Protein backbone atom coordinates (compact mmCIF):
# COMPACT_ATOMS: atom_id res chain seq x y z
CA UNK A 1 0.00 0.00 0.00
CA UNK A 2 1.38 3.37 -0.93
CA UNK A 3 1.69 6.21 1.52
CA UNK A 4 -1.01 8.06 -0.36
CA UNK A 5 -3.41 5.20 0.31
CA UNK A 6 -3.07 5.48 4.09
CA UNK A 7 -5.63 7.58 5.96
CA UNK A 8 -4.45 11.03 6.97
CA UNK A 9 -4.18 12.02 10.63
CA UNK A 10 -7.49 13.86 10.19
CA UNK A 11 -9.12 10.71 8.82
CA UNK A 12 -7.66 8.56 11.61
CA UNK A 13 -9.90 10.16 14.20
CA UNK A 14 -11.71 7.06 15.37
CA UNK A 15 -14.61 6.41 17.72
CA UNK A 16 -13.06 4.40 20.56
CA UNK A 17 -14.91 2.63 23.37
CA UNK A 18 -12.78 2.14 26.49
CA UNK A 19 -14.01 -0.56 28.91
CA UNK A 20 -12.13 -0.62 32.21
CA UNK A 21 -13.30 -1.04 35.80
CA UNK A 22 -10.52 1.28 36.97
CA UNK A 23 -11.74 4.82 36.13
CA UNK A 24 -8.34 6.43 36.59
CA UNK A 25 -6.68 3.94 34.25
CA UNK A 26 -9.42 4.53 31.69
CA UNK A 27 -8.89 8.28 31.92
CA UNK A 28 -5.16 7.87 31.28
CA UNK A 29 -5.87 5.79 28.16
CA UNK A 30 -8.48 8.30 26.97
CA UNK A 31 -6.10 11.22 27.43
CA UNK A 32 -3.43 9.37 25.45
CA UNK A 33 -5.86 8.76 22.59
CA UNK A 34 -7.44 12.19 22.69
CA UNK A 35 -4.18 13.88 21.70
CA UNK A 36 -4.12 12.41 18.15
CA UNK A 37 -7.83 13.23 17.81
CA UNK A 38 -9.63 10.01 18.69
CA UNK A 39 -13.09 10.39 20.29
CA UNK A 40 -13.28 8.18 23.37
CA UNK A 41 -16.28 6.89 25.30
CA UNK A 42 -15.47 5.49 28.74
CA UNK A 43 -17.48 2.82 30.56
CA UNK A 44 -16.53 0.90 33.67
CA UNK A 45 -18.06 -2.53 33.25
CA UNK A 46 -19.68 -5.17 31.08
CA UNK A 47 -23.28 -3.95 31.43
CA UNK A 48 -22.36 -0.39 30.49
CA UNK A 49 -20.31 -1.70 27.55
CA UNK A 50 -23.30 -3.71 26.35
CA UNK A 51 -25.48 -0.57 26.45
CA UNK A 52 -22.96 1.44 24.43
CA UNK A 53 -22.47 -1.31 21.85
CA UNK A 54 -26.23 -1.57 21.40
CA UNK A 55 -26.75 2.17 20.90
CA UNK A 56 -23.43 3.60 19.73
CA UNK A 57 -21.11 3.13 16.77
CA UNK A 58 -17.40 2.47 17.34
CA UNK A 59 -14.31 1.80 15.26
CA UNK A 60 -12.11 0.41 18.01
CA UNK A 61 -13.00 -1.15 21.37
CA UNK A 62 -10.31 -1.36 24.07
CA UNK A 63 -11.30 -3.58 27.00
CA UNK A 64 -9.62 -4.84 30.12
CA UNK A 65 -9.57 -8.62 30.09
CA UNK A 66 -10.44 -9.12 33.76
CA UNK A 67 -13.10 -6.92 35.37
CA UNK A 68 -16.21 -8.20 37.17
CA UNK A 69 -15.04 -11.68 36.24
CA UNK A 70 -12.09 -13.32 34.56
CA UNK A 71 -14.08 -13.58 31.31
CA UNK A 72 -15.50 -10.02 31.21
CA UNK A 73 -13.15 -8.94 28.43
CA UNK A 74 -13.99 -12.00 26.35
CA UNK A 75 -17.68 -11.22 26.85
CA UNK A 76 -17.06 -7.69 25.60
CA UNK A 77 -15.30 -9.18 22.55
CA UNK A 78 -18.34 -11.38 21.87
CA UNK A 79 -20.65 -8.36 22.17
CA UNK A 80 -18.49 -6.40 19.73
CA UNK A 81 -18.62 -9.22 17.20
CA UNK A 82 -22.39 -9.45 17.57
CA UNK A 83 -23.34 -5.76 17.58
CA UNK A 84 -20.35 -3.96 16.02
CA UNK A 85 -18.83 -6.50 13.61
CA UNK A 86 -16.86 -3.85 11.73
CA UNK A 87 -15.00 -2.72 14.87
CA UNK A 88 -11.63 -4.05 16.06
CA UNK A 89 -11.09 -5.11 19.68
CA UNK A 90 -7.89 -4.68 21.69
CA UNK A 91 -7.50 -6.50 25.02
CA UNK A 92 -5.58 -5.01 27.93
CA UNK A 93 -4.17 -7.75 30.13
CA UNK A 94 -1.90 -8.46 33.04
CA UNK A 95 1.12 -10.69 32.41
CA UNK A 96 -0.54 -13.78 33.88
CA UNK A 97 -3.48 -13.54 31.48
CA UNK A 98 -1.39 -13.51 28.29
CA UNK A 99 -2.35 -17.11 27.26
CA UNK A 100 -6.02 -16.17 27.48
CA UNK A 101 -5.40 -13.02 25.45
CA UNK A 102 -3.52 -14.99 22.79
CA UNK A 103 -6.42 -17.41 22.57
CA UNK A 104 -8.74 -14.42 22.11
CA UNK A 105 -6.81 -13.47 18.96
CA UNK A 106 -8.08 -16.66 17.37
CA UNK A 107 -11.56 -15.62 18.48
CA UNK A 108 -11.40 -12.37 16.53
CA UNK A 109 -9.53 -9.88 18.74
CA UNK A 110 -7.23 -7.48 16.85
CA UNK A 111 -4.39 -7.61 19.38
CA UNK A 112 -3.58 -7.37 23.08
CA UNK A 113 -1.27 -5.22 25.17
CA UNK A 114 0.14 -5.93 28.62
CA UNK A 115 0.00 -3.77 31.71
CA UNK A 116 1.61 -1.50 32.70
CA UNK A 117 0.90 0.32 29.47
CA UNK A 118 3.55 2.06 27.43
CA UNK A 119 1.27 4.85 26.24
CA UNK A 120 3.22 5.42 23.02
CA UNK A 121 2.99 1.72 22.13
CA UNK A 122 -0.68 1.73 23.17
CA UNK A 123 -1.49 4.77 21.04
CA UNK A 124 0.29 3.27 18.02
CA UNK A 125 -1.62 0.02 18.46
CA UNK A 126 -4.95 1.82 18.54
CA UNK A 127 -3.86 3.89 15.51
CA UNK A 128 -3.11 0.70 13.58
CA UNK A 129 -6.44 -0.83 14.53
CA UNK A 130 -8.22 2.38 13.56
CA UNK A 131 -6.35 2.46 10.25
CA UNK A 132 -7.41 -1.12 9.53
CA UNK A 133 -11.04 -0.24 10.17
CA UNK A 134 -10.95 3.08 8.35
CA UNK A 135 -9.26 1.61 5.28
CA UNK A 136 -11.90 -1.07 5.22
CA UNK A 137 -14.53 1.61 5.57
CA UNK A 138 -12.91 3.70 2.85
CA UNK A 139 -13.27 0.87 0.37
CA UNK A 140 -16.86 0.32 1.42
CA UNK A 141 -17.42 4.08 1.51
CA UNK A 142 -16.72 4.38 -2.20
CA UNK A 143 -19.59 1.98 -2.74
CA UNK A 144 -21.63 3.65 -0.02
CA UNK A 145 -21.20 7.08 -1.62
CA UNK A 146 -22.65 5.70 -4.81
CA UNK A 147 -25.26 3.92 -2.75
CA UNK A 148 -26.10 7.06 -0.82
CA UNK A 149 -26.59 9.09 -3.97
CA UNK A 150 -28.02 6.45 -6.27
CA UNK A 151 -28.91 3.69 -3.84
CA UNK A 152 -27.63 0.19 -3.23
CA UNK A 153 -30.21 -1.60 -5.33
CA UNK A 154 -32.41 1.46 -4.69
CA UNK A 155 -31.82 1.42 -0.91
CA UNK A 156 -30.74 4.91 0.18
CA UNK A 157 -28.88 5.48 3.43
CA UNK A 158 -25.57 5.41 5.25
CA UNK A 159 -26.73 4.86 8.84
CA UNK A 160 -25.59 1.90 10.91
CA UNK A 161 -29.08 0.39 10.54
CA UNK A 162 -29.07 0.56 6.76
CA UNK A 163 -25.49 -0.66 6.53
CA UNK A 164 -26.56 -3.71 8.54
CA UNK A 165 -29.46 -4.27 6.14
CA UNK A 166 -27.14 -4.05 3.12
CA UNK A 167 -24.63 -6.34 4.78
CA UNK A 168 -27.37 -8.88 5.49
CA UNK A 169 -28.56 -8.72 1.87
CA UNK A 170 -25.07 -9.40 0.58
CA UNK A 171 -24.69 -12.38 2.92
CA UNK A 172 -28.01 -14.09 2.19
CA UNK A 173 -28.39 -13.31 -1.52
CA UNK A 174 -26.10 -16.09 -2.83
CA UNK A 175 -27.94 -18.74 -0.80
CA UNK A 176 -31.44 -20.18 -1.21
CA UNK A 177 -32.51 -19.73 2.41
CA UNK A 178 -36.00 -18.19 2.86
CA UNK A 179 -35.87 -14.55 3.94
CA UNK A 180 -38.46 -12.65 5.98
CA UNK A 181 -38.22 -8.87 5.60
CA UNK A 182 -39.83 -6.96 8.45
CA UNK A 183 -40.41 -3.28 9.06
CA UNK A 184 -43.05 -0.61 9.23
CA UNK A 185 -45.08 0.42 6.23
CA UNK A 186 -43.12 2.64 3.89
CA UNK A 187 -39.64 1.51 4.90
CA UNK A 188 -38.85 -0.15 1.57
CA UNK A 189 -39.25 -3.87 2.19
CA UNK A 190 -39.87 -4.51 -1.49
CA UNK A 191 -36.48 -2.97 -2.32
CA UNK A 192 -34.75 -5.46 -0.03
CA UNK A 193 -36.55 -8.36 -1.69
CA UNK A 194 -35.59 -7.14 -5.17
CA UNK A 195 -31.98 -6.65 -4.06
CA UNK A 196 -31.81 -10.23 -2.78
CA UNK A 197 -32.96 -11.47 -6.18
CA UNK A 198 -30.67 -9.17 -8.17
CA UNK A 199 -27.60 -10.27 -6.22
CA UNK A 200 -28.48 -13.96 -6.30
CA UNK A 201 -27.56 -16.70 -8.74
CA UNK A 202 -31.15 -16.49 -9.98
CA UNK A 203 -30.87 -12.92 -11.19
CA UNK A 204 -31.37 -13.93 -14.83
CA UNK A 205 -34.54 -15.79 -13.94
CA UNK A 206 -37.95 -14.35 -13.17
CA UNK A 207 -38.69 -12.21 -10.15
CA UNK A 208 -42.39 -12.41 -9.29
CA UNK A 209 -44.16 -10.35 -6.63
CA UNK A 210 -47.55 -10.85 -5.09
CA UNK A 211 -49.40 -9.00 -2.30
CA UNK A 212 -51.58 -11.22 -0.14
CA UNK A 213 -53.38 -8.36 1.65
CA UNK A 214 -57.13 -8.22 1.11
CA UNK A 215 -57.27 -11.51 -0.79
CA UNK A 216 -59.92 -14.12 -0.08
CA UNK A 217 -58.74 -17.68 0.46
CA UNK A 218 -60.12 -18.97 -2.85
CA UNK A 219 -58.72 -16.12 -4.92
CA UNK A 220 -55.37 -16.33 -3.13
CA UNK A 221 -55.08 -20.05 -3.78
CA UNK A 222 -55.86 -19.52 -7.45
CA UNK A 223 -53.32 -16.70 -7.77
CA UNK A 224 -50.56 -18.62 -5.99
CA UNK A 225 -51.05 -22.14 -7.36
CA UNK A 226 -53.06 -21.66 -10.55
CA UNK A 227 -55.95 -23.74 -11.90
CA UNK A 228 -56.86 -26.13 -14.68
CA UNK A 229 -59.61 -25.68 -17.18
CA UNK A 230 -63.03 -26.37 -15.66
CA UNK A 231 -61.81 -25.94 -12.05
CA UNK A 232 -64.65 -23.47 -11.47
CA UNK A 233 -67.18 -21.49 -13.46
CA UNK A 234 -65.34 -19.23 -15.86
CA UNK A 235 -62.09 -21.22 -15.79
CA UNK A 236 -62.02 -21.76 -19.55
CA UNK A 237 -58.28 -22.51 -19.79
CA UNK A 238 -55.34 -23.67 -17.71
CA UNK A 239 -53.47 -20.93 -15.89
CA UNK A 240 -50.25 -21.17 -13.90
CA UNK A 241 -49.95 -19.49 -10.52
CA UNK A 242 -47.13 -17.23 -9.39
CA UNK A 243 -45.17 -20.18 -7.95
CA UNK A 244 -44.96 -21.83 -11.38
CA UNK A 245 -44.44 -18.46 -13.07
CA UNK A 246 -41.39 -17.81 -10.86
CA UNK A 247 -39.97 -21.33 -11.32
CA UNK A 248 -36.17 -21.08 -11.22
CA UNK A 249 -36.33 -17.52 -9.94
CA UNK A 250 -37.52 -15.63 -6.88
CA UNK A 251 -41.03 -15.20 -5.48
CA UNK A 252 -41.68 -12.24 -3.19
CA UNK A 253 -44.85 -12.54 -1.13
CA UNK A 254 -45.68 -9.19 0.44
CA UNK A 255 -47.92 -8.67 3.50
CA UNK A 256 -47.69 -12.34 4.38
CA UNK A 257 -49.02 -11.55 7.85
CA UNK A 258 -52.41 -10.81 6.25
CA UNK A 259 -52.72 -14.27 4.69
CA UNK A 260 -55.91 -16.09 5.82
CA UNK A 261 -55.16 -18.69 8.47
CA UNK A 262 -56.87 -21.45 6.48
CA UNK A 263 -54.55 -20.75 3.53
CA UNK A 264 -51.34 -21.01 5.53
CA UNK A 265 -51.01 -24.84 5.67
CA UNK A 266 -51.33 -24.97 1.88
CA UNK A 267 -48.47 -22.50 1.51
CA UNK A 268 -46.41 -24.44 4.05
CA UNK A 269 -46.89 -27.67 2.09
CA UNK A 270 -45.66 -26.02 -1.12
CA UNK A 271 -42.62 -24.53 0.61
CA UNK A 272 -41.70 -27.88 2.15
CA UNK A 273 -42.32 -30.03 -0.92
CA UNK A 274 -41.39 -27.66 -3.72
CA UNK A 275 -44.53 -28.77 -5.54
CA UNK A 276 -47.82 -27.06 -6.35
CA UNK A 277 -51.18 -28.56 -7.20
CA UNK A 278 -53.41 -26.39 -9.36
CA UNK A 279 -57.05 -25.94 -8.42
CA UNK A 280 -59.11 -28.71 -10.00
CA UNK A 281 -56.11 -31.00 -10.47
CA UNK A 282 -54.42 -33.82 -8.57
CA UNK A 283 -51.14 -33.52 -10.43
CA UNK A 284 -48.18 -32.13 -8.49
CA UNK A 285 -45.95 -29.76 -10.45
CA UNK A 286 -42.41 -28.79 -9.52
CA UNK A 287 -41.85 -25.15 -8.56
CA UNK A 288 -38.27 -24.28 -7.66
CA UNK A 289 -38.40 -20.77 -6.20
CA UNK A 290 -36.32 -18.68 -3.82
CA UNK A 291 -38.94 -17.54 -1.32
CA UNK A 292 -38.85 -14.04 0.16
CA UNK A 293 -41.71 -12.61 2.20
CA UNK A 294 -42.41 -9.37 4.01
CA UNK A 295 -44.71 -8.03 6.69
CA UNK A 296 -45.22 -5.00 8.90
CA UNK A 297 -46.83 -7.17 11.57
CA UNK A 298 -45.34 -9.04 14.53
CA UNK A 299 -45.58 -12.63 13.33
CA UNK A 300 -44.03 -14.00 16.51
CA UNK A 301 -46.80 -12.50 18.64
CA UNK A 302 -49.40 -13.54 16.08
CA UNK A 303 -48.08 -17.11 16.26
CA UNK A 304 -48.32 -17.07 20.05
CA UNK A 305 -51.92 -15.81 19.79
CA UNK A 306 -52.85 -18.43 17.19
CA UNK A 307 -53.32 -15.89 14.38
CA UNK A 308 -50.39 -17.17 12.33
CA UNK A 309 -49.15 -20.74 12.09
CA UNK A 310 -45.96 -21.21 14.09
CA UNK A 311 -44.61 -23.88 11.74
CA UNK A 312 -45.07 -21.55 8.76
CA UNK A 313 -43.43 -18.71 10.69
CA UNK A 314 -40.33 -20.80 11.34
CA UNK A 315 -40.30 -21.98 7.73
CA UNK A 316 -40.36 -18.52 6.14
CA UNK A 317 -38.01 -16.99 8.74
CA UNK A 318 -34.82 -18.68 7.62
CA UNK A 319 -33.19 -15.26 7.96
CA UNK A 320 -34.98 -12.14 9.12
CA UNK A 321 -33.93 -8.71 7.85
CA UNK A 322 -35.48 -5.85 9.78
CA UNK A 323 -35.55 -2.38 8.25
CA UNK A 324 -35.44 0.31 10.94
CA UNK A 325 -38.02 3.11 10.75
CA UNK A 326 -36.82 6.45 9.45
CA UNK A 327 -37.13 8.09 12.87
CA UNK A 328 -34.50 5.64 14.14
CA UNK A 329 -32.00 6.65 11.45
CA UNK A 330 -32.40 10.39 11.10
CA UNK A 331 -28.88 10.76 9.71
CA UNK A 332 -30.24 9.19 6.50
CA UNK A 333 -32.83 11.94 6.04
CA UNK A 334 -30.49 14.41 4.25
CA UNK A 335 -29.35 11.67 1.84
CA UNK A 336 -32.94 10.66 1.11
CA UNK A 337 -34.07 14.27 0.70
CA UNK A 338 -31.26 15.12 -1.73
CA UNK A 339 -31.76 11.89 -3.66
CA UNK A 340 -35.50 12.49 -3.96
CA UNK A 341 -35.01 16.16 -4.89
CA UNK A 342 -32.65 15.13 -7.69
CA UNK A 343 -35.01 12.48 -8.93
CA UNK A 344 -38.09 14.70 -9.03
CA UNK A 345 -36.19 17.66 -10.46
CA UNK A 346 -34.98 15.44 -13.30
CA UNK A 347 -38.55 14.33 -13.98
CA UNK A 348 -39.57 17.99 -14.19
CA UNK A 349 -36.50 18.87 -16.30
CA UNK A 350 -35.37 21.58 -13.90
CA UNK A 351 -32.18 22.18 -11.89
CA UNK A 352 -31.82 20.23 -8.66
CA UNK A 353 -32.91 22.54 -5.82
CA UNK A 354 -30.68 23.09 -2.82
CA UNK A 355 -32.26 22.51 0.58
CA UNK A 356 -31.62 25.27 3.11
CA UNK A 357 -30.24 24.28 6.50
CA UNK A 358 -33.38 25.37 8.42
CA UNK A 359 -35.56 23.37 6.04
CA UNK A 360 -33.32 20.32 6.34
CA UNK A 361 -33.33 20.55 10.14
CA UNK A 362 -37.11 20.62 10.10
CA UNK A 363 -37.14 17.51 7.93
CA UNK A 364 -34.58 15.73 10.12
CA UNK A 365 -36.51 16.48 13.30
CA UNK A 366 -39.85 15.24 11.95
CA UNK A 367 -41.00 11.77 13.04
CA UNK A 368 -41.93 10.40 9.57
CA UNK A 369 -44.67 7.95 10.62
CA UNK A 370 -45.02 7.02 6.94
CA UNK A 371 -41.25 6.50 6.66
CA UNK A 372 -39.47 6.82 3.30
CA UNK A 373 -42.70 6.73 1.33
CA UNK A 374 -43.97 9.79 3.22
CA UNK A 375 -40.63 11.57 2.85
CA UNK A 376 -40.53 11.08 -0.93
CA UNK A 377 -44.07 12.41 -1.20
CA UNK A 378 -43.12 15.47 0.87
CA UNK A 379 -39.98 16.16 -1.18
CA UNK A 380 -41.97 15.89 -4.40
CA UNK A 381 -44.33 18.57 -3.12
CA UNK A 382 -41.42 20.76 -2.03
CA UNK A 383 -39.68 20.52 -5.41
CA UNK A 384 -42.90 21.65 -7.06
CA UNK A 385 -43.48 24.47 -4.56
CA UNK A 386 -39.97 25.96 -4.28
CA UNK A 387 -38.75 29.07 -6.08
CA UNK A 388 -35.26 29.96 -7.32
CA UNK A 389 -34.05 26.37 -7.13
CA UNK A 390 -33.86 26.48 -3.35
CA UNK A 391 -36.11 24.77 -0.83
CA UNK A 392 -36.82 26.94 2.20
CA UNK A 393 -38.79 26.27 5.37
CA UNK A 394 -41.87 27.85 3.79
CA UNK A 395 -41.79 25.09 1.14
CA UNK A 396 -41.91 22.31 3.74
CA UNK A 397 -45.45 20.86 3.95
CA UNK A 398 -47.41 22.48 6.77
CA UNK A 399 -48.04 19.25 8.67
CA UNK A 400 -44.27 18.72 8.86
CA UNK A 401 -43.34 22.35 9.44
CA UNK A 402 -45.73 22.70 12.38
CA UNK A 403 -45.05 19.29 13.92
CA UNK A 404 -43.43 19.54 17.35
CA UNK A 405 -41.87 16.07 17.15
CA UNK A 406 -42.70 12.43 17.16
CA UNK A 407 -46.14 11.90 18.60
CA UNK A 408 -46.82 8.35 17.55
CA UNK A 409 -47.29 5.81 20.28
CA UNK A 410 -44.24 3.82 19.33
CA UNK A 411 -41.83 6.73 19.67
CA UNK A 412 -43.31 7.86 22.96
CA UNK A 413 -43.28 4.35 24.27
CA UNK A 414 -39.65 3.92 23.31
CA UNK A 415 -38.74 7.00 25.34
CA UNK A 416 -40.85 6.12 28.37
CA UNK A 417 -38.68 5.29 31.33
CA UNK A 418 -35.45 6.33 29.60
CA UNK A 419 -33.35 8.60 31.81
CA UNK A 420 -32.90 12.20 30.74
CA UNK A 421 -29.13 11.82 30.88
CA UNK A 422 -29.34 8.93 28.40
CA UNK A 423 -31.54 10.97 26.07
CA UNK A 424 -29.19 13.95 26.29
CA UNK A 425 -26.16 11.76 25.66
CA UNK A 426 -27.77 10.17 22.59
CA UNK A 427 -28.86 13.60 21.30
CA UNK A 428 -25.26 14.82 21.51
CA UNK A 429 -23.88 11.63 19.95
CA UNK A 430 -26.35 11.68 17.05
CA UNK A 431 -25.91 15.39 16.41
CA UNK A 432 -22.14 14.93 16.33
CA UNK A 433 -22.70 12.24 13.71
CA UNK A 434 -25.02 14.52 11.75
CA UNK A 435 -22.45 17.33 11.68
CA UNK A 436 -19.50 15.06 10.97
CA UNK A 437 -18.00 15.80 14.38
CA UNK A 438 -18.14 19.59 14.02
CA UNK A 439 -18.56 20.75 17.61
CA UNK A 440 -19.48 24.33 16.76
CA UNK A 441 -22.33 23.18 14.50
CA UNK A 442 -23.33 20.56 17.07
CA UNK A 443 -23.63 23.20 19.79
CA UNK A 444 -25.67 25.45 17.50
CA UNK A 445 -28.05 22.69 16.51
CA UNK A 446 -28.54 21.64 20.13
CA UNK A 447 -29.08 25.24 21.18
CA UNK A 448 -26.28 25.24 23.76
CA UNK A 449 -22.98 27.05 24.10
CA UNK A 450 -19.72 25.45 23.06
CA UNK A 451 -18.47 25.48 26.65
CA UNK A 452 -21.61 23.65 27.74
CA UNK A 453 -21.08 21.12 24.96
CA UNK A 454 -17.47 20.50 26.00
CA UNK A 455 -18.61 20.03 29.60
CA UNK A 456 -21.28 17.55 28.48
CA UNK A 457 -18.78 15.65 26.34
CA UNK A 458 -16.57 15.22 29.37
CA UNK A 459 -19.49 14.40 31.65
CA UNK A 460 -20.76 11.64 29.39
CA UNK A 461 -17.35 10.19 28.53
CA UNK A 462 -17.50 11.41 24.94
CA UNK A 463 -13.95 12.55 24.22
N, C-alpha and C positions, 0 to 999 in steps of 0.2 A: 504494500500500500504506500502510495506516495505521501509526502508531507502534506500536499494540498488536499488529500482525501481526508485527513484527520480533522475532527471537529476543532474549531477555534476555542480559545479560553471562554469566550462569550457563550458559545454553544454548549460547553461542558458544564454549564450550570444545571446540576441535576437536582431532582426532588429526592431527598434522602430521609428514610425513616430510621431513627436510632432507638433501639429497644435495649434498655439496661436498667436493672433494678437499683443501681447506684446513681442517684441524680447528679452528683458532682462529677462522676466519671463521664456521664452522658454529656454534661455541659462542656467538659474539656474537649470531647470528640467533636461536638457541634461547633465550638469556637474554631477548632482546627479546620473544619470543612467550610465554615462560613467565609474565611479569608479568600479562598479562590472563587467564591460566589455560589456555592451550593446552598440550597434551601433545605434546612433540616427541621424535621418534626420529631420531638422527643416524647417517648412514652416509657413507663417504668415497669411494665409487666406484660404477660401474655394476653390477658383480657383486653387491655388498652390497645395492644398491637393488633388484635383481631378487629377491633372497632375501626381503627385507622385503615387497615387493609380492605375492609368492606366498603368504606366510604371515600377513601382518598385514592390518589394515583401516584405511585412512586417509581423511580428509576433504580434506586439502590436501597437495599435494606441491610442495616448493620445490626446484628443482634448478639447479645451475650449468650454463650452456650448454656450456662447454668444460672438460673434465676430462682423462680418458685420451686422448681424441681430440676433434676439433672437433665431432663429432656426438654426443658422449656424452649431452648434455642432451636432444637430440631422440630418442635411443634410450630414455631414461627416460620421455619423454612417450609414446612408443609402448607401453612396458610398462604405464604407468598406464592407457592406453586399453584395453589388452587384459585386464589383471587387476583393475583398480580403476576401472571405467568411470564410477562415480558421483563420483569424486574430481575436483577441479580442480587444474591444474598451473600453477605460476608459474615463469618462467625468470629466472634472474639472469645478467646479461650485461655484458660490457665494451662500451664505446662502439662499437668497431669491429664488433661482432657484432650490432648493432641490426637490420640488414636480415634476417638469419637469424631473429632473434627475432620480427620482425613476420610473417615467412612462417609461423612456427610457430603464430601465432594462427589462421591459416586452417586449420592442421592440428589444432586443438582445444585449444591452450593457453588458459588463462584470461587471462593478461596477462604482461608482463615488466617487470623493473625493472633499471636500470643501476647498475653500481658506480661510485664508492663508494656504499654504501647510506645513505640517510637513514632511520634506524631507525623514526622516527615514520611516514613514508610507507610503509615496508615493512610495519610492523605493521598499518596501516590497510588496506593491500592484502590482506594475509592475512585480516584480519577480514572484508573484503567477500567474498572467495572462500569463506570458511567460512560466511558468512551465506547465500550462494547455495546452497551444498550443504545446509546445515541446513534452510533453508526448503523445499528440494526434498524433503528427508527428512521434514520435518514433514507435508507433504501426503501423502507415501507412508505415513508412520507412522500416520496416521488409519486408512488402509486396513489397515496391518499390525497395528494393535491389534485391529481386528475379526478380521483373519486369525489373529492369535495366539490369540485367545480362541475363535473359532468356526471358524477355518480358511479359507484361500483355497482355495475348492473342496475343502475337507476337508483341505488340507495345512497342518499346524500347525508354526510355527517362525518365528524372527526372526533366525536366524544368517545370516552372509554366504553360506553354501552354499545355504540354502533360498531366500534372496532371489534368488540367481542362477537357481535352478530356476524360481521364479515369473516372473522376468523373461524367461527363455527361453520359458516357456509362452505368455506374452502376445505375444511376438514371432512365434512359429510358428503359433499358433492360427488366425489369419485366412487363412493360406495353405493349400495342399493338399500341401505337401512331406511325404514319409514321415518319421516320427519314430521313432527307436529310443531307448527308455528303459532305462537300465542302472542297476544297483545291487544290493546284496546282498538276500537274502531278508528280507522284513519291513520294507523301507524305504518302501513305499507307491507302487510303480510304477504300480499300477492307478489310483491317485488322479490321477497326472499325466496318464495317458491320458484319463481322464474329463474332466479340466479342459480339455484340448486340444479335446475335442469340444464341451463346454459353452460355450466362448468362441469357437467357430468359426461360420462362416456356415451350418454344417450342424446347428446345435444343435436345430432343430425336426424333424430327421430321425432315423432310428434310430441307436442306438449299440449295436453288437453286440460281445460279448466271447467269446473262445474260448481255452482253454488246451490247448496242443499236447503237454504233458508226458504221457508214458505211453500215447500213442496209437499204434496200429499204422498202417502206411502206408495200408492199405485203408480202415480206419475213418476216418482223418484225411482222406483224399481225399473220402470220402462226406460227412463233416461240413462240409468247406470248400466243396465244389463241388456237392453234391447228387447225385441220381440220377433216372433215369426208371423208370417201371414196367417190371418184368421185367429190370432190370439185373443182378440176382442173386436167388437164392432168398430169398423173403420180401419182396422189393421189390414190394408189391402196388399202389403208387401213386407218382406223381411226388412228389418232395420237393426243395425248394430248399435249397442250402447257405447258410452264413453270409455268403458274399460277396453272393449275390443278396438275402438277407434284409436286409443293410445297405445296399443300393443307394441312393445319394443321401446316405448318412450316413457314419458312421465305423465301421471294424472294428478292434478291438484284439485282437491275437494275442499272448497271454502265453506265456512260456517258449519263445520261438521257437528258442532254442539247442538245445532237445531234439527238434526236428523231425527225423525220419529223413532221412538224406542223399538217399535215392532220391526223396523227396517234394519236395525243394527245387527242382529244375528246373521242376516243375509249378507251384509257387507263383510262381516267377520269371516264367514265361510269362504268368500271369494278371495280375501286377503291371505287366508291360510292355505287354500288349495291352488290358487293361481288359475282358477277356472270359473267361467260364468255360464249360467244357463238362462237363455232368453225366455221371456214370457211365452207360454204356449208350447214350450219345447222341453224334452227330457235330455237333450244332447248337451254334454259339457264341452265348452270351447276354451282353449287356452288363451289366457290374457296375461302377458308378461309386462307388468307396469312397475315403474318406480312410484311409490305412493307418498304423496305429500298432502297434508291436510292443515287446516287453520281454523282457529276459533278465537273469539273474544270472551269466551265464557270459561269458568273454572271447572274443567272436566273432572278434576279430582274430587271436588265437593259434590258435583252432580253424581259421580259414581257412588260416593258414600250415601247419598240420598236416594239412590235407585233411579235417577233420571237419565243415567248414561251407563251402558254396560261396562263393568270393570274390565272384563276380558278384552273388549274392543279398545278400551282406553290404553291398556298396556300394549296392545298390538300396534296401534298407530303411533304410540309415543316411544319409538325406538330411540330417537334423539329429539329433545325439545329445544327449540330456539325461541327465546322470548325477546320481543322488541320493546324496549322501554318507551313509556309515553314521552311526548315532547317536553313536558314540564320537568321531567327528570334529566333532561340533557339540553338545558337551555343554551349551552355553548354552541350547539348545532344550529340555533335559530338564524344567526347572521349568514351562515353558509346556505341554508335553505332559502332565506329571503333573497339573497343575491342570485342564487341559481334560478329561482322562480321569476325574478324580475327580468333576468336575461332571456329566459324562455318566452315569457309573454311579450316582451319588447320585440323580440325577433318575429313573433307571430304578427305583431302589429306593424312591422317594418319601421321601427323607430329606434333611436339610440337607447342604450340601456340606461335607465335612470339611476342616479346615485341616491343612497338612502342616508338622510341626515342622522347624526348621532342621537339627537333626542327621539327621532322616530324609531330608530333601531332599539334604543333602550326601552321604549314603550312596548315594542314587539317582543323583546327578550323577557320582559317582566310579566307578560300576559300568560295565563295558565294553559291556553290551547286545549280545551276539553275535546275538540274535534281533531286534535293532533295535526299531522302534516297535511291532511286533506283540507282542514280548516285554514291552515296557514297559506297554502297555495291559493285558495279562493280569495283570501284577504289580500294577498300580494297582487293578484290579477286585478282586483278592484282598485288598488292603489296605483298601479301602472296606468290604468285608464284615467284616474282622477288627477294625477300629478301634472304640474306645469313645469316648463323649463328643465325637463329631464332630471328633476330632483324630487325625491319623495320627502315631504315634511310631515310633521306631526298632524297637521290639518288634513292630510291625505289618508291617515290611518282610520279605518272604519270606526265609527262612533262607539260601537259596543266594546271595542278593544281599547280605544283611547280613554274611555271613561271607566274602565274596569280597574278596581282597586287591587286586584290580585286574585289568586286562585280561590274560588269559592265552592268548588265541587267537593262532595263529601270525602272522596278519596284523599285529596290533598290535605284537607283539614284533619282527617283521621290520621294521616301519616305524620302530622306535626304534633298531635295530641300526646302529651306526656314527655315530649322531647325537651330537655333542659334548654334554657335561653342561651347558656354559654355554648352548647353544641350548635344551636342554630346560628349564633354569631360567628363561631369558628368556621362553619361550612359556608356562610355568606362570604367571609373574607377569602377562604380558599377558592371558591368558585369564581369570585370576582377577579382574583389574581389570575386565574386561568383565562378568564374572558379578556383581560387586558394584556395577556402575554407576560405577566409578571411586573408590569409597570405600576409602581407603588403610588405615584402621583395620580394617575388615572383611577387606580383602585380607590384611593381615598376620596376622590371627587365623586365617583359613582356611589360610594357608600354614604356620602354626605358627612364625612368626618375629616378632621385635620390629619395631616401627615404624621404629626407627633403622636396623635391618638392611635393611628394605624400601627406605627412602629411599636408602641406600647402593647397593643393587642397581639401583634406578631410574637413578641417576646412572651407575653402572658400565656398564649396558646401553644407555645413550642413550635411556631412557624418561623424558621430562621431564613 
